[in-house]
Amino acid sequence: MAGAKQDTRQKMIGMMYLVFIAMLALNISKEVLATLGLINDDVTNATADLFDDSSEKHVVFQNNSQNEYYKVAAQFTPEIKQEADDFYNYIENLKKYLLDSGNGFKKARKNRSTKEIDTIVDYQIMDKSKYLDDLFFNRGGYTGDGKDFVNKFSNFPGNLKKVLSEFLAADLEKDPPNDEKPEGEYVDFDFSFMDVLSLRFEYSENVLNREGKYQPYLDYHFKGFPLIASLSKLTKIQSDIRYLENKILENILSTVNAHEGGLNTYSTLLEASKSSYYTGELVDASVVMGKKDSNFRPDRVELFINDRELKVNRDFEISAGGITLNRRFNTPGSYKLTGKLFFERNNKEQSVDVAQIISVIDKPNDAVISADQMKVVYRGLPNDLSISIPGVPNNKLTARATNGVIKRNGNKFLAIPDGDKVGESMRIFVSGEINGSKINSPGQDFRIKPLPPALGSIDLGERLGKFNSGEIIREYVPAGTIAAKFPDDFDYNLDVIVKSFNIKVGSRAAIPISSNKIKDSRVIRSYLENASRGDIIFVYNIDAQVKTENQTIDDIKVTDFALTIR
């Protein structure tokens, strides 16, 4: 029972348990410590990218602070940044204190490239817990620093929500309701997503551990852990801080950009069947509102091409949603389409400016080739290509290539480079027929690249999801499979098949498994049954392949990963 007085035997058992934890910490291999250090560095680099992205968004708000739709955002986004910076810098100073506390954690090393002296962190000796334990804990529970950490962690999402509440109130006050605009119409911002994102900072005074007992929050997450594990957790908190800040800014920016207003928020667009026209060809383009709506029909129109006035029903027609041009251009060049569209609103005439460019070109003698992956094709894959020659029907186009083959796929084409040509180029040639004449392109080069590294993880099924960092419940691990998938920003949806891997639990010897199932190793199951909270599961040397309709690619690179037993 919590708070009950312990007898001598209970105290002895408790002391033996602490000694056991200390022995485990001493037995953590340098390999695992180094791996945790690498993970810490990777998260740090990813966090820096988030910070750069957020900084760009802050600049957008401040540069547009005089814009009507940015005013409120420009007023409150600095407060969001301040809250994020304060908590982030607090964690950063805490990490610096811990690194400076140890004997030999930081080492000086001469950079071979710059010849300068760099400071590096020796993660392989960060297997003790005392540095953070001394800072956060005392006999009475938490030290002042421990209480300060808990307060900052638990209050952070609430501080942001308070700023966002003031943001919403200011936005509503800026656009008060009236007879024409009922209450609530102006309030476009929705920060309900914060309830989900705030779970990254979920706090409870006591946490239920795997033994079914409650522990104080800091004890559960930090007490007795190797310093590198605690350092990685602190880095993860910094990443969550920047992630939350970035998502808030992204939401505000997208809402501002989509803000509904009066007619002055609309612009005109030139809607055409193609981007350019041949000399002598009928221009069938339409000038439409930026938000095209059949209810918007101009009451009158004034249009000019190069300052020459156009006549309604001769040069253009007024239609629902905009106007339709009906003009021919016999000379190539750029033609300025200017004027105004007039609308009657509340017995007042309002106008929308027209300012567009019509480009007229001569008939081409070369092809236009665009790759969906920006002049890059991946070996072994059917890479999508969009190939066209202006004025040439798609069924009159043919294509061929060096270092691979081109196949037609409906109205598009597939480029399949040879599997052994990585680092070389695939040159694509296009031919077409127009008005009985043959057009041959000189060809364009596309770099042949290997597939990017896939991301490894333990897959626990649809209900529990996939884990490649952080903590995992020991009992779940044996039922998991080792999976891999390409990054979300990779353009192709490919299934990665894991054939084998190596797995290491704590300080025990690594075990190779010739499948994707952890349970296939009786030894690993035994290791897991005897593992303790804080032990590291390290999965590496993951062998995988990808099968396409054309071939099997065997040498797929898969990232190593490490998890901490919860």
N, C-alpha and C positions, 0 to 999 in steps of 0.2 A: 504494500500500500504506500502511495506517495506520501512523503513526510514522516513515515514511521521510523522509529529509532532502530538502527541496525545492530545486531549482536556481533560478537567477535568473528564467528564463522562467516556471516554475511560479508563483513568487511574484508575477510581473507579471500573469499570468492571474488569479490569485486576487484581486489588488488591483482589476483591472478589473471582476471579477464583483461585488465589494462596491460599487464605484462605480455599477455598473448597477442594483443593488438600491436604492441610495440615490436614484438618479434616478427610479426607478419610484415610490418613496415620495413624492418631491417632486411627482410628477404626479398623485397621487390627488386627485380632485375634492373640493371642499368638500361637494358633495351626498352623495357616498358616505360621507365621514367623519361627516357629520351623521346619515345613516341608521344607521350603526353605533352612534352615540351613542344614537339612539332605541331600537334593539334592546337595548342595554345597560340603558337605563332600564326597558324593559318586563320584562326578565328580573329586574331588581332588585325591581320591584313584585310579580311572581309569587312570588319568593323570600320576600318579606314575608308573603304569604298562607300559604305553607307553614309559616313560623315561627309565625304565629298559630294555625294548626291544630294544630301540635305542642304549643304552649303549653297549649292547651285539654286535650289528652290528658295532659300532665304533671300538670295540676291534678286530673284525674280519679283518677290513680294516688295522688297524695298525699292527697286527700280520703278515699280508701278504704283507706288504709294499714293500718287495723286489721281490715279484712275478710280472712277467711281466704284467699280466692282472689286477693287483690291484694297480699298481704304481700311476696312475693318480687319482684314487678314494681315495687312502690313502693321497694324497697331498691336495685334496679339501674337503673331508668330515670333517676335523677339522674346516674349515671355516663355513660350514653349521651348525655345532654344536655351534660355537661361536655366529652366528647370532641368533640362536634359544635360546641359554642360555641368551644372553644379553637382549632380549625382555622379556623372561620369568621372569628373575630376576628383571627386572624393574617393572613388574606387581606385583611380589611377595613383593617387597619393598613398593609399593603403597598400597597393602592390609594390610601390617603390620602397616603402618602409620595410616590407617583408624581405625584399631582395637585398636591401642594404643591411638588414639585421644579421643575415647569415655570414658565415666565414667562408669566403671563396665562391659565393654564388655568382658574382660578377668577375669576369676575367678579361684582361687586356690581350688583344691579338692583333698582330700586324696584318693588314690587308695587302695581299699579294698584288692586287691590281693598282690600288691607289698609293701603296706604301705608307698609308696612315695607320694609326693605332685605333682599332675598333674595340668596343666593349661588348662581349657576348655573355650569355647566361648559361651556366653549366647545370642543366636540368638533371643530370645523372646523379647529383649529390643531394637533390632536394627530396629525400625520402623521410625526413623527420617532420613531426607535426607541432613541435614545441613553440615555434615562432608565432604561429597564429593562435595556438592554444593560450600562450602567455598573454597575448593581446586581448583576446575576447573573453576569457574565462578566469574565474577565481573561485575560492571555496564557497562564496555566497551565491554563485551563479554566474551572471554576466558582469564583466568590468564596464566601466564607463564607455570605452570604445565599442564593446559588444552591444551595449544598449543603443549607442549612437548609430551603429550599422543597422540594427533591427528597425529603428525608427525611420531612417532614410529609405530603407528597402520597402517597408510596408506603406509608407506615405507617398512614395513616388507616383503611382498611378492616380491616387486621389488628388495630388497637386496638379497634375495635368488635366484631370477632369474638371477641376475648379476653374482653370484658365479657359477651357473650352466652354463651360457654362457662361462665363462672363463674355466670351466671344459671341455666343448665340444671342445673349441679351442685347449686346451692342448692335448686332446685325438687325434685330427686330426693331430696335429703337431708331436705327438709321432709316428704315423703311416702314413707318407706322401705317396701320390699316386705315383705309378710307372707304367712301361709298363704292368706288370702282374696284378697289383691291381689298377683299375681305381679310380678316385676321388669319395669319399663318401663311399667306401666299408668298410673302417675301422671304420667309425663313427656309432656305434651300439646303442648309447644311445638316448633315446627319452623322453624328458621332457615335452611333450605337455599336459600331465595330469595336469600340474601346473595351466593351465588356469581355470580349473574347481575347483581345490582345493583352489585357491587364492580367490574364491568368499567368503570364510569364513572371509576374511579380506577386503571385498568390502567397499569402502569409497566414500562418496559423501558429499560435503560441506553442502548441504541442502537436507533434507529428507522430502518427502511428507507424512504428517500424515493422520489419518483417517478422519479429518475434511476437508481435501483437501487443507491444508495450508502447506507451506514449513517451516521447522525448521532447525536450524544449527545441525550438526551431533551430537555433544555432548549433546545439549539440548534434542534432540529426544530420545537418548538412556540412559541418566543418570540424567538429571536435574529433581529434585522433587521426585525421586523414593526413597522408603525405603532403608536404607543402606544395608540390607541383600540382596535385589534384585540386587543392583549395585555390591555388593561383588560377588554374584553368576555369574553375567555377566563377571566380571573380571576373575573368575575361569574358565569360559567357554572359554575365549580367551586363557588362559594358556593351556587348553586342545587342542585347535585348533593348537597352536604353536607346541606342541609335536606330534600331529597327522600329521601335514605337514612334520615335520622333519623325522618322522618314515617312511612315504610313500616315501619320496625322497630316503632315505637310502635303503629301500626295493627294489625300482626300480633299483638303481645302483647295488645292490648286485645280483639281479636276472639276470641283463644284463651281469655282469661280469661272472657269472657262466655259462651263455649260449654263451659266446663269441666264435666266429668262429675263427679258426686258421689253422695252417698246420697240418700235420700228428701227430706231437708231442702232439696235444691236444686230440687225440683219445686214448682210452684204450680198452682192450679186455674184453669181457664178456663170461661167460660160459652159454650157453642157453641149457636147458635140459627139458625133459618132466616131471621130478620130481627132488626133491632135493637130494635124496639118492637112492642108488641101492643095491639090495640084492646080496649076494655072488653068483657067477655063472651067473649073469644076464648080458645081452648085454647092454653096456653103449652107448646110442644113442645121446650123448651130442654134441653140436657144439660150437666151439670157434669163436666168431664174433667180429667185430669192435664195439666200444661204440656207434657210430652213424651208424647203420646198413644200408648199401646202396648196392644195387645189382651191382653198377658200381665199387665197390671196390672188386677186385679179386687179392689175393696175386700172385706175379709172381713166388715166391718160398717160401718154408716153412722149418724151422728147429724146430722140436718139440722133447721134452724129457719128460718121466714120471719117476720121481725119478732118473734123470740123465741117463736113458736108452733111446737111440735114437729110435724114431718111424719112420716107413717106409711109404712113400706115396703110396696110392692105396692098402695098406695092413692094416695099423693101422689107417689111416685117408685118407680122400679125400679132394682135393682143390675144392671149389665151389664158386659161386658168393656170395660175402658178408662175406666170412670167410672160415672155414674148418669144416669138420664133422668127429668126432672120430668114430672108429669101433673097440672097445676093450672090452674084458671081464676081470673081476677081481674076483678071487676065494677066496681072503682073505679080510676080513673087515679091514678098516683103512682109513687113509688120504693119497692121492696120489698127489704129486706136478706135475702139468703140466707147463712146462717152455719152452722157446724158443723165436723165432722171426718170424714175418711175414715181407717179403721183397716186396717192391713196387718200380717200375721204374718211376721216376718223373724227367722230364727235363734232360734226359740222366744221371741221378744220381740215385743210389740205396738208398732208405730210408727204415728204419725198424721200426716196432712196437713191443715192448716187450710183451711176453705172460707170465703171472704169475697167475695161477689159482689153486684151490684145488678141487679135486674130492673126495667126501666122500662115502665110501662103508660100509654099515651096515648089520648086520644079520637081518633076518625077525623078526618083533616085535610081542609081545603078548599083547599089550595094545593099547588103542585108543588115538588119538590126537583130542582134542576138543578146539576150539577157539571161543570166543564170540566176535561179532563185537563191543561190548561196554566194552571190557576189564574186564572180570569176573564180570560184572554187568548186571542184568536184571531189567527192570522196570515193576512195578506191573500193571496188566491189559492190557499190550501191547503184541503183537506178536513179541518177540525179535528174530532177525535173529541170527542163529547159523550156523557155518561151522564145520561139523563133518566128520572126516575121520579116517580110519585105513590104513596105507600104504600097498598097494597091494590088498586091499579089494574093490571090485566094490561098487559104491554108492548104488546100488539097493539091496545089501546084508547087508546093515547097518540098525539097529533098535536102538531106543533111548527111554528112559523113565525117569521120574523125580519125586522127592518128592516136596511137596508144589506147585504143578502145573502140567501142561500137556505139552507134546512134540508132535507137529504135523509136518508132512512132507510137504515141499513146494518146489516141483521140486527136484533139487539136493541138496537143503538146508533143514534146519529144523527151526521150530519156537518154541521158549520156551515161554509159557504163564503162569507166576506165579499167584498164588491165590492172590486176591485183599486184603485180610486181613493179609498177611504175610510180610508186610514191616518190615525191620530190621532183618528178618531171612534169611536163605540160601535156595537156590534151588539146590539140588544135582542131577546131571545128569549122568545117566549110559548109556553106549553104548555097543552094541553087534554087532559082525560081523562074517561072514563065509568066510574062505579062504582055498581052496583046500580040502573042505569037513570038515575042522576043525572049531570048534566054538571058538571065542575069546570074552571074557567078560572083560570090563574095570572096575576098582574099583570105578569109579565115580569121578567127580570134583564138587566143590561148587561154586555157583555164588550168590553174594549178591543181595537181592531184595531191590530195592530202590524206593522211591516215585518219581513222575514226578517233574522236577524242576519248580520253579515259572515262570509263564508266565509274559510277559511285557505288561502292560496296555497302552492304547493310545486312542486318539480321531481320528477316521477314517473319513476323508473328501472326500473319493472317490479316484479313480485312478488319476484324474488330480491334486488334491491338496496334496494327500498323508496323512500320519499319523503323529500326534504330541503327544509327551509325555514329552517334556521339551521345554524351551524357550518361545517365544511369539506366539500368535495366534490372528488373526483378529476377533473381536467380532461377526460381522455379519455372519461369517462362522459357528460358534459353534452350533446353534440350528439344523442345517442340519446334524450334525455329529452323528456317532454312537460310542459307547464304544466298542473297540476291544481289543483282547489280542492274543499274539503269543509267542511261546517258543523262547528262545535265538537261534541265528543263528548257534551256535556250538552244539545245541542239535541234536542228530542223527536221529530223527524221524520227519517226516512232518505231524503234527497233527493239525486239525482245532479246535480252542478253541471257544466255544459258550458262550457268556456273557449273563447271565440271569437277573441280577439286579446290581445296584450300588448306591452309595451315591455321591452327587455332591454339592459343596459349592461354591458360587460366592461372592468374597470379604468378608465382615464381616457379610453377611446375613446368616440365619439359613440353615443348610444342609438339602437337600431334597432327600429322597430315591425314586428310580425309578425302577419299576419291569419290565424292559425290557432292551434292549441295546440302545435305542434311546433317545437322549436328548430331542427331541421335544415332547415326551410323557408327559412331565411335563409342564403344563401351567405356573406354578409358576417360574420355572427356566427360561422359555422364557422371562417372565416379568423381572426377575432379570438381565438377559443379556441385555435386551433393555435399562436398566437404569445403566448398568455398565460403568465404566470409564477406560481409559487407565491406566495401572498399577495395576488394580484389579487382584486378584489371583483366578483362577479356580482350585479347589482342588477336585480330583476324588479318592474315596477310598471305602473300603469294597466291592470290585468287586467280585461278585459271578459268577463262571463259571464252565463249564463242558466240558469233551471230550468224544466223542462217537467213539468206535472202533467196529469192526465187532463182537467182543466177549462180550463187556459190555460197560456200561456208567460209567465214572469216574466223580463224582460230586464235590468232594472237591478239585478242582484245585486252587492253590494259584496264585493270580494275584497281581503284584506290584501296589501300589498307585502312583499317579503322580500329578504334579501341573503345570499349564501354566499361563503365564502373558498376560493379554489382551493388544493387541497392539493398 
